[in-house]
Amino acid sequence: MARKNTKILILEAAKKAFSEKGYDAVSIDEIAQIAGVRKSLIYYYFPSKEALFEEVWIKSIEELENELFGVDESDSSYVARIKNFLKRYIDFLTSKKAISDLLRREKTKVIDQENWKNAREKYESFLGKIQSLIVEGKKKKIINEEVDPKAATDMIASVDSLPRKGLLKSVENMLIKILLKDNT
């Protein structure tokens, strides 16, 4: 049990450091200090800073996906599902500051870096789930036919770069008006 707790402690410290300063500005020494462990213990669990960052990123995206797609809304109407999805996304971004800051700060790097293949694939899978939700709405003729699913997905995924809650709530309402035919 102690090993699992130590690894989680290291991952949380790394998430905090990467979200506050960015990947390039953080050292393993700094993560060890935040976690209250020796640097060698970090290398016991993670062969490199890159591997540690990639695991932090993947776990962060998994947490986001669980929040957004882990809710069974099969009985709800599509309109309720898309509204709930957008609300949960905005609420997640405003309540999970470390993950929100990590996404904002490092998303471009993850997409562009060749050595973070697993992190990039995890993020692309997340985007694919959003796009599938948009495509479903178009098939049901609830999403405006002019809406391009990829562009809508990119727009939704980019809200993590906006300032805090007030503007995010406005963007949530705007997205609903743009996406839904009847704006209901």
Disulfide bonds with the S-S distance in Angstrom:
none
